């Protein structure tokens, strides 16, 4: 029996910290295996709408690569002079096979099938590896944090350089923009981030048709010029690319850095999986995006072979003079839209980080009843906007930002390939020699791309690396602090059934009314209840453990909203359920609690929250710095009373100061 003045009991059967299973420490709902029974989903959006939306959001970034990728590769080869047919075919072969190996094979054919409950991205892949391993692996977690941090670095760089280059390109049609590039760019970026709260479906409905038209124009221009020089079709033979690299070893490094520009949007493709689903993304790639990109590259190569004077800017030279203003305006719109892929991906990556305990809890708003992955996170949106505007004001031109572009995404790709190899091995899909043999060529190719981009660190490439370092430190500090606090809580936890029995003959003062104690685990006594008993020396007439669940359906049916279980005359537990599209509103849901069998008087009820305030101590060093970051972040986490819409005049917070 627990008396009011007695110390809070501790469980004696808990293993030490280093022996705790990861399942006890990580967020259980996100790591839950997919063997659970499927939940009935609402009627999906028309498939064609999802495909068009995927074209506009997912492929906007990679779709603008023909504007500059082949041009930059030619510049590395020509050195101000002419290029021969072997050079053109070699470059085209490298571009085509980079698209095939990196995008078609790695992402579309394999990684899009490795989802975690419909979500993609490097953190979703880490979760699959974690489940396959069956235990915690700090090196693998560190690898995942590096990949996610680099993705956020790319998510700040890409919108800045995309919109800057779009506005600069519009100078060809509107020369007056030359002196207004920075303010116009900032205005467009502000508008782009402002509309994010409207949801992916709304944005895709606007961007999708424009991007479809863009890809059709790419394909049309490519076919037109390829007919004039059909010999460029020989570039499908990879021997041309390999021969080019062997004969041009002095410039091969620079050429590969330019070729990589053709696949810079590939990682966002995987991160955006939850927004549209696998089939629409794959369909869009096979039917429209891949053919259009390849045809356009072939057309540019054909144009350079027939008209060598166009090698300085072959993309815009493809259009007849009368069509040039239209192409410039369309390219400007497409380049602005290109920023959307990483913005949507950042929301998905942010949610995965929150669910894995790598970031504090932030308010997440679902924007679609049909796709649970279509979300909006306001905090991430405004942080991205601040970072993007800072880059625009600091660098002012896309040329100045060019050196910062590519490093972060190549690093993320390399991490993704490594995790994919580990997944193949740990899940027993392939033996380790076969897995290494399968992923090795792609890993080697991406390693060369990364090495070629690292040569630009001093010229601006340090920017995404610095951003990634900052994000990575924040993630590690939050995870480390959270694990420390959770470990302390697990060691002190008191099982609810035994506690209820021990309180049958308590000497604590009984006060009238009903006390609701929020708890993520209905089988453990909430810390607020223990502290109320220990420090206030009281127990309510009725004590209810309140747990909140989020369903995988958009809304909860009235009959499943609340379920109540009476443990005895003084204790019970209730579960309130909300769909992913619903804002958890406990105040309103208490009506369903009555229908479930719980009797209580609203005016004599209180809601108790347990808070743990981290205290930083110890000598100054890396550990103390990480602890202080965790303490600062803990103050930014969403307030549960606001997050769950608890009645403000009925909330009581009981906290404790814990050392991290």
C-alpha positions in Angstrom: 0.0 0.0 0.0 1.3 3.5 -0.8 0.9 6.1 1.8 0.9 9.9 1.1 4.2 10.5 2.8 6.0 7.4 1.4 8.4 7.7 -1.5 7.2 6.9 -4.9 7.7 3.2 -5.5 10.1 2.1 -8.2 9.8 -1.1 -10.2 12.5 -3.5 -9.2 12.5 -5.6 -12.3 13.7 -3.0 -14.8 17.0 -3.7 -16.6 19.7 -1.1 -16.6 19.7 1.6 -19.3 22.1 -0.1 -21.7 20.0 -3.2 -21.7 16.7 -1.6 -22.4 15.1 -2.7 -25.6 14.7 0.0 -28.3 11.0 -0.8 -28.5 10.7 0.7 -25.0 12.5 3.8 -25.8 11.4 4.7 -29.4 8.0 5.9 -30.3 6.1 2.6 -30.4 3.3 3.7 -32.7 5.7 4.7 -35.5 7.8 1.5 -35.1 4.7 -0.7 -35.0 5.1 -3.6 -37.6 2.7 -3.7 -40.5 1.2 -7.0 -39.6 -1.7 -5.3 -37.9 -5.1 -5.6 -39.5 -5.7 -3.0 -42.2 -8.0 -0.1 -41.4 -10.7 0.8 -43.8 -9.7 3.8 -45.9 -12.0 6.4 -47.5 -12.7 6.5 -51.2 -9.4 7.6 -52.9 -9.0 10.5 -55.2 -9.3 9.8 -58.9 -6.1 8.1 -60.0 -5.5 10.5 -62.9 -5.7 13.5 -60.4 -3.1 11.8 -58.2 -0.8 11.2 -61.2 -1.1 14.8 -62.4 -0.6 16.0 -58.8 2.6 13.9 -58.5 3.9 15.4 -61.7 3.5 18.9 -60.3 4.8 18.3 -56.8 7.1 15.3 -56.9 8.8 15.9 -60.2 9.0 19.6 -60.4 12.6 19.7 -59.2 14.0 17.0 -61.4 11.9 18.3 -64.3 13.8 21.5 -64.6 17.3 19.8 -64.9 17.3 19.9 -68.8 17.6 23.7 -68.5 21.1 23.5 -67.2 22.5 19.9 -66.7 23.5 19.3 -70.4 24.8 22.8 -70.7 27.0 22.6 -67.7 28.4 19.2 -68.9 29.2 20.7 -72.3 30.9 23.7 -70.7 33.2 21.3 -68.8 34.2 19.6 -72.1 34.3 22.4 -74.6 36.6 24.7 -72.6 35.5 27.5 -75.0 36.0 25.4 -78.1 33.9 22.9 -80.2 32.9 19.4 -79.2 32.9 16.3 -81.3 30.2 13.7 -81.9 31.9 11.3 -79.5 31.8 13.9 -76.7 28.1 14.6 -77.3 27.1 11.0 -77.3 29.3 10.3 -74.3 27.6 13.1 -72.3 24.1 12.0 -73.4 24.9 8.4 -72.4 26.1 9.5 -69.0 22.9 11.6 -68.5 20.6 8.8 -69.7 22.2 6.0 -67.6 22.4 8.2 -64.5 18.6 8.7 -64.8 18.1 5.0 -65.3 20.4 3.8 -62.5 19.7 6.5 -59.8 16.0 7.3 -60.4 14.5 4.3 -62.3 16.3 1.5 -60.6 17.1 2.8 -57.1 14.1 5.0 -56.3 11.2 4.0 -58.6 11.8 0.3 -58.8 13.1 -0.4 -55.3 12.9 2.4 -52.7 9.3 3.4 -53.4 8.3 -0.2 -52.4 10.2 0.1 -49.1 7.7 2.4 -47.3 6.8 2.6 -43.6 3.0 2.6 -43.5 2.9 4.6 -46.8 5.6 7.0 -45.8 9.0 7.4 -47.6 12.3 9.2 -47.0 15.5 8.3 -45.2 13.8 8.2 -41.8 11.1 5.8 -43.0 13.9 3.6 -44.4 15.7 3.7 -41.1 12.5 2.5 -39.4 12.4 -0.5 -41.8 16.0 -1.3 -41.0 15.4 -0.8 -37.3 12.5 -3.3 -37.4 14.6 -5.8 -39.4 17.5 -5.5 -37.0 15.2 -6.0 -34.0 17.3 -3.9 -31.6 18.8 -0.5 -31.2 21.8 0.4 -33.3 23.2 3.8 -32.5 25.5 3.8 -35.6 22.5 3.2 -37.9 20.5 5.9 -36.1 23.4 8.3 -36.5 23.5 7.5 -40.2 19.8 8.2 -40.4 20.1 11.5 -38.6 22.9 12.5 -41.0 20.7 11.7 -44.0 17.7 13.6 -42.6 19.9 16.6 -41.6 21.4 16.8 -45.1 17.9 16.6 -46.6 16.8 19.7 -44.5 19.9 21.4 -45.7 18.9 20.8 -49.3 15.3 21.8 -48.5 16.6 25.4 -47.7 19.0 25.6 -50.7 16.7 24.3 -53.4 13.8 26.9 -53.1 16.3 29.8 -53.0 18.3 28.8 -56.1 15.2 27.6 -58.0 13.3 30.9 -57.7 16.4 33.0 -58.1 17.2 31.3 -61.4 13.6 31.6 -62.5 13.5 35.3 -61.9 16.9 35.8 -63.6 15.7 33.8 -66.6 12.6 36.0 -66.9 15.0 38.9 -67.6 15.1 37.6 -71.2 11.5 38.6 -71.6 11.2 41.4 -69.1 14.6 43.2 -69.0 13.4 45.6 -66.2 13.6 42.7 -63.7 17.4 42.9 -63.8 17.4 45.4 -60.9 14.6 43.8 -59.0 15.7 40.2 -58.9 16.1 40.0 -55.1 12.9 41.7 -54.0 10.8 39.8 -56.7 12.4 36.5 -55.6 11.6 37.2 -52.0 8.0 38.1 -52.9 7.5 34.9 -54.8 9.1 32.8 -52.1 6.9 34.4 -49.4 3.8 33.7 -51.5 5.0 30.1 -52.1 5.4 29.4 -48.4 2.1 31.2 -47.5 0.0 28.8 -49.7 1.5 25.7 -48.1 -1.2 25.6 -45.4 -3.8 25.1 -48.2 -2.5 21.5 -48.5 -0.7 19.4 -51.1 -3.9 18.6 -53.0 -4.7 22.3 -53.6 -1.1 23.1 -54.6 -0.9 20.0 -56.8 -4.2 21.0 -58.5 -2.5 24.3 -59.5 1.0 23.2 -60.2 0.1 19.8 -61.8 -1.3 21.0 -65.2 1.5 23.6 -65.6 4.2 20.9 -65.0 2.4 18.4 -67.3 2.5 21.1 -70.0 6.2 21.6 -69.3 7.0 18.0 -69.7 5.0 17.8 -73.0 7.0 20.8 -74.3 10.2 19.1 -73.3 9.3 16.0 -75.2 8.0 17.9 -78.2 11.2 20.0 -78.6 13.3 16.9 -78.1 11.5 14.8 -80.8 11.7 17.7 -83.2 15.5 18.1 -83.0 16.2 14.3 -82.6 14.5 13.7 -86.0 17.2 16.0 -87.6 20.1 14.0 -86.1 18.8 10.5 -85.2 22.4 9.3 -84.6 22.0 10.6 -81.0 19.9 7.5 -80.3 23.2 5.6 -80.1 23.7 7.3 -76.7 21.5 4.6 -75.1 24.5 2.4 -75.4 26.4 2.8 -72.1 29.7 2.1 -73.9 29.7 5.7 -75.1 29.6 7.0 -71.6 32.3 4.7 -70.3 34.5 5.5 -73.3 34.1 9.2 -72.7 35.3 8.9 -69.1 38.3 6.8 -70.1 39.4 9.2 -72.8 38.7 12.4 -70.7 40.1 11.4 -67.3 41.4 14.9 -66.6 37.9 16.5 -66.8 35.8 13.4 -65.8 35.4 14.7 -62.2 34.0 18.0 -63.3 31.7 16.4 -65.9 30.2 14.0 -63.4 29.5 16.9 -61.1 27.5 18.5 -63.9 25.8 15.2 -64.9 24.6 14.8 -61.3 22.5 17.9 -61.8 20.1 15.7 -63.8 19.0 13.8 -60.7 19.0 16.4 -57.9 15.3 16.0 -57.3 15.4 12.2 -56.8 15.6 12.1 -53.0 12.6 14.4 -52.7 10.8 11.9 -54.9 11.1 9.3 -52.1 10.4 11.7 -49.3 7.1 12.8 -51.0 5.8 9.2 -51.2 3.2 9.7 -48.4 1.6 12.6 -50.3 0.5 10.7 -53.3 1.3 7.0 -52.9 3.5 4.6 -54.9 1.5 3.9 -58.0 0.7 7.5 -59.1 4.4 8.4 -58.6 5.6 5.4 -60.6 3.0 5.9 -63.3 4.0 9.6 -63.7 7.7 8.6 -64.1 7.2 5.8 -66.6 4.5 7.5 -68.8 5.6 11.1 -68.9 8.6 12.3 -66.9 11.3 9.8 -67.9 10.5 9.8 -71.6 10.2 13.6 -71.7 13.6 14.1 -69.9 15.4 11.6 -72.1 13.9 13.0 -75.3 14.8 16.5 -74.4 18.4 15.6 -73.6 18.6 13.8 -76.9 17.2 16.8 -78.7 19.7 19.1 -77.1 22.5 16.8 -78.2 21.1 16.6 -81.8 20.9 20.4 -81.9 24.6 20.8 -80.8 25.7 18.3 -83.5 23.8 20.1 -86.2 24.4 23.6 -84.9 27.6 23.7 -82.8 27.2 27.4 -82.1 24.3 26.6 -79.7 26.4 24.7 -77.2 26.5 27.7 -74.8 22.8 27.4 -74.1 21.3 24.6 -76.1 18.0 24.3 -74.1 16.6 27.7 -75.1 18.1 27.5 -78.5 15.8 24.5 -79.2 12.8 26.8 -79.5 12.0 28.9 -82.6 12.5 32.6 -82.0 8.7 33.2 -82.0 8.2 30.6 -79.3 11.1 31.8 -77.1 9.1 34.2 -74.8 6.5 31.4 -74.2 9.3 28.9 -73.3 11.1 31.4 -71.0 7.8 32.1 -69.1 7.0 28.4 -68.9 10.5 27.6 -67.7 10.2 30.4 -65.1 7.0 28.9 -63.8 8.4 25.4 -63.8 11.5 26.5 -61.9 9.4 28.2 -59.2 7.3 25.0 -58.9 10.5 23.0 -58.6 10.9 24.2 -55.0 7.7 22.4 -54.0 9.1 18.9 -54.1 11.6 19.6 -51.2 9.1 21.7 -49.2 6.5 18.8 -49.2 9.3 16.4 -48.5 10.4 18.5 -45.5 7.0 18.2 -43.9 7.1 14.4 -44.3 10.6 14.2 -43.0 9.7 16.5 -40.0 6.7 14.3 -39.0 8.9 11.1 -39.2 11.5 12.9 -37.0 8.8 13.8 -34.5 7.5 10.3 -34.4 10.9 8.8 -33.9 11.7 11.2 -31.1 14.3 13.2 -33.0 12.4 16.5 -32.8 10.0 17.9 -30.2 6.2 17.6 -30.7 5.0 20.2 -33.2 1.4 20.9 -34.4 0.8 18.8 -37.5 -2.3 19.6 -39.7 -3.6 17.0 -42.1 -4.8 18.6 -45.3 -6.5 15.6 -47.0 -9.0 13.0 -46.0 -7.8 10.6 -48.7 -4.0 10.7 -48.2 -2.9 10.7 -44.6 0.6 11.7 -45.8 -0.6 15.1 -47.0 0.3 17.3 -44.1 1.4 20.8 -43.1 3.7 21.7 -40.3 3.6 25.4 -39.6 6.8 25.5 -37.6 8.9 23.8 -40.3 7.3 26.0 -43.0 8.3 29.2 -41.3 11.8 28.0 -40.4 12.3 27.0 -44.0 11.0 30.4 -45.2 13.4 32.3 -42.9 16.4 30.2 -44.0 15.5 30.6 -47.7 15.0 34.4 -47.5 18.3 34.6 -45.6 20.1 32.8 -48.4 18.6 35.0 -51.1 19.6 38.2 -49.3 23.1 36.8 -48.6 24.0 35.4 -52.0 21.7 37.6 -54.3 22.3 35.5 -57.5 21.8 31.9 -58.5 25.4 31.8 -59.8 26.7 32.6 -56.3 24.5 29.9 -54.8 25.4 27.3 -57.5 28.4 26.0 -55.5 26.2 25.3 -52.5 23.8 23.2 -54.6 24.2 19.4 -54.8 26.4 18.6 -51.8 23.5 18.0 -49.4 21.4 15.9 -51.7 24.3 13.7 -52.8 25.1 13.0 -49.1 21.5 12.1 -48.5 21.5 9.7 -51.5 24.6 8.0 -50.2 23.0 7.5 -46.8 19.8 6.1 -48.5 21.8 3.6 -50.5 23.7 2.5 -47.4 20.5 2.0 -45.4 18.9 0.2 -48.4 21.8 -2.3 -48.4 21.4 -2.8 -44.7 17.7 -3.4 -45.1 18.3 -6.0 -47.8 20.7 -7.8 -45.6 18.9 -7.6 -42.2 15.5 -8.5 -43.6 17.0 -11.6 -45.3 15.9 -10.5 -48.7 19.4 -11.0 -50.0 22.6 -12.4 -48.6 25.2 -9.8 -47.7 27.5 -10.5 -50.7 24.6 -10.3 -53.2 23.2 -7.1 -51.4 26.6 -5.4 -51.7 26.9 -6.5 -55.3 23.5 -5.1 -56.1 23.9 -1.7 -54.3 27.7 -1.4 -54.8 27.6 0.2 -58.3 25.0 2.8 -57.3 26.9 3.5 -54.1 30.1 3.9 -56.1 28.4 6.3 -58.6 26.9 8.4 -55.8 30.3 8.5 -54.0 31.9 9.9 -57.1 29.1 12.5 -57.4 29.6 13.5 -53.8 33.4 13.7 -54.2 33.0 15.9 -57.3 30.6 18.2 -55.3 32.9 18.4 -52.3 35.4 20.3 -54.4 32.9 23.3 -54.1 32.9 23.4 -50.3 35.1 26.5 -50.1 33.1 28.3 -52.8 29.8 28.1 -51.0 29.3 24.4 -50.5 29.8 24.9 -46.7 26.3 26.5 -46.5 24.2 23.3 -46.7 26.8 21.4 -44.6 26.6 24.0 -41.9 22.8 23.9 -42.0 22.9 20.1 -41.9 25.3 20.2 -38.9 23.0 22.5 -37.0 19.9 20.3 -37.7 21.9 17.1 -36.9 23.0 18.5 -33.5 19.5 19.5 -32.7 18.1 16.0 -33.6 20.9 14.2 -31.6 20.4 16.5 -28.6 16.6 16.0 -28.5 16.9 12.2 -29.0 19.6 11.9 -26.3 17.6 14.0 -23.8 14.4 12.2 -24.6 16.0 8.8 -24.1 17.5 9.9 -20.8 14.1 11.2 -19.5 12.3 8.1 -20.8 14.8 5.8 -19.2 14.3 7.5 -15.8 10.5 7.2 -16.2 10.7 3.6 -17.2 12.8 2.8 -14.1 10.3 4.6 -11.9 7.1 3.4 -13.5 4.4 1.8 -11.4 2.1 -0.8 -13.1 -1.5 0.4 -12.8 -3.2 -2.9 -11.8 -1.0 -3.3 -8.7 -1.3 0.3 -7.8 -5.1 0.2 -8.0 -5.2 -2.8 -5.6 -2.8 -1.1 -3.1 -5.0 2.0 -3.0 -8.1 0.1 -1.8 -7.2 0.8 1.8 -5.3 4.0 1.5 -5.1 6.6 4.3 -4.9 9.4 1.8 -7.5 12.2 2.1 -10.4 11.6 -0.3 -11.7 14.7 -2.0 -14.9 15.0 -4.1 -14.9 15.1 -7.8 -13.2 13.3 -10.8 -9.6 13.6 -11.7 -8.5 12.8 -15.3 -4.8 12.0 -15.7 -3.4 12.1 -19.3 -1.1 9.2 -20.0 0.4 7.7 -23.2 0.4 4.3 -21.5 -2.9 3.1 -20.0 -1.2 0.3 -18.0 1.2 2.6 -16.1 0.4 5.1 -13.3 0.8 8.6 -14.6 3.5 10.7 -12.9 0.9 13.4 -12.2 -1.2 11.0 -10.1 1.8 9.9 -8.1 2.9 13.4 -7.4 -0.6 14.5 -6.5 -0.7 11.7 -4.0 2.8 12.3 -2.6 2.8 16.1 -2.4 -0.9 17.1 -2.0 -1.7 13.9 0.0 -5.1 13.6 -1.6 -6.9 11.2 -3.9 -10.1 12.0 -5.7 -13.3 10.1 -5.4 -12.9 9.0 -9.0 -9.5 8.8 -10.8 -9.5 8.2 -14.6 -6.5 7.4 -16.7 -7.1 9.2 -20.0 -5.3 7.9 -23.2 -5.7 9.5 -26.6 -5.3 7.5 -29.8 -5.0 8.7 -33.4 -6.7 6.4 -35.9 -5.6 5.7 -39.5 -9.0 6.9 -40.8 -9.8 10.5 -41.4 -12.5 10.6 -38.7 -13.6 8.4 -35.8 -17.1 7.0 -35.9 -19.3 8.1 -32.9 -19.4 4.6 -31.5 -15.6 4.3 -31.4 -14.9 7.8 -30.1 -14.6 6.6 -26.5 -14.3 3.4 -24.6 -14.3 3.1 -20.8 -13.2 0.4 -18.4 -14.0 0.6 -14.7 -11.1 -0.9 -12.7 -12.9 -0.5 -9.3 -15.1 2.0 -7.6 -12.3 4.6 -7.5 -10.3 4.0 -10.6 -11.0 3.6 -14.3 -9.4 4.2 -17.7 -10.8 5.8 -20.8 -9.5 6.0 -24.3 -10.5 8.8 -26.7 -10.0 8.2 -30.4 -9.6 10.8 -33.1 -9.1 10.4 -36.9 -5.9 11.8 -38.5 -7.9 14.7 -40.0 -9.4 15.7 -36.7 -8.1 18.1 -34.1 -8.0 16.2 -30.8 -10.6 18.0 -28.7 -10.9 16.4 -25.4 -13.5 18.9 -24.1 -16.0 17.9 -26.8 -15.2 14.2 -26.7 -16.2 14.0 -23.0 -19.8 13.8 -24.2 -18.9 10.4 -25.8 -17.2 9.4 -22.5 -20.6 9.7 -20.8 -22.2 7.5 -23.4 -19.4 5.0 -22.9 -20.4 4.6 -19.2 -18.3 7.1 -17.3 -20.3 9.2 -14.8 -18.8 12.5 -13.8 -19.8 16.1 -13.0 -18.0 18.6 -15.3 -17.9 21.3 -12.6 -16.2 18.9 -10.2 -13.6 17.5 -12.6 -10.0 18.3 -13.1 -7.4 17.4 -15.8 -3.9 16.6 -14.5 -0.8 16.9 -16.7 2.6 15.6 -15.7 5.6 17.8 -16.7 9.2 17.0 -16.6 11.5 20.1 -16.6 15.0 19.2 -17.6 17.8 20.6 -15.4 21.3 21.0 -16.9 24.2 20.4 -14.6 27.8 19.2 -14.8 31.0 20.7 -16.2 31.0 22.6 -19.4 31.6 20.5 -22.5 29.8 18.7 -25.3 27.5 16.8 -23.0 26.3 20.0 -21.2 25.9 21.8 -24.6 23.6 19.0 -25.8 21.7 19.0 -22.5 21.1 22.7 -22.8 19.9 22.4 -26.4 17.4 19.7 -25.2 16.2 21.9 -22.4 15.7 24.8 -24.8 13.8 22.6 -27.2 11.6 21.2 -24.5 10.1 24.7 -24.0 9.2 24.8 -27.7 7.2 21.6 -27.7 3.5 22.0 -28.2 1.6 22.5 -24.9 -0.6 19.4 -24.3 -3.4 21.5 -22.9 -3.6 23.4 -26.2 -2.8 20.5 -28.4 -5.6 18.4 -27.0 -8.0 21.3 -26.3 -8.4 20.6 -22.6 -10.8 22.9 -20.7 -8.5 25.7 -19.6 -10.1 26.4 -16.3 -9.8 22.7 -15.3 -6.2 21.9 -16.1 -3.7 21.2 -13.3 0.0 20.8 -14.1 2.3 18.8 -11.7 5.9 18.6 -12.7 9.3 17.5 -11.6 12.8 18.7 -12.3 14.9 16.0 -13.8 18.6 16.0 -14.6 19.5 15.0 -18.2 
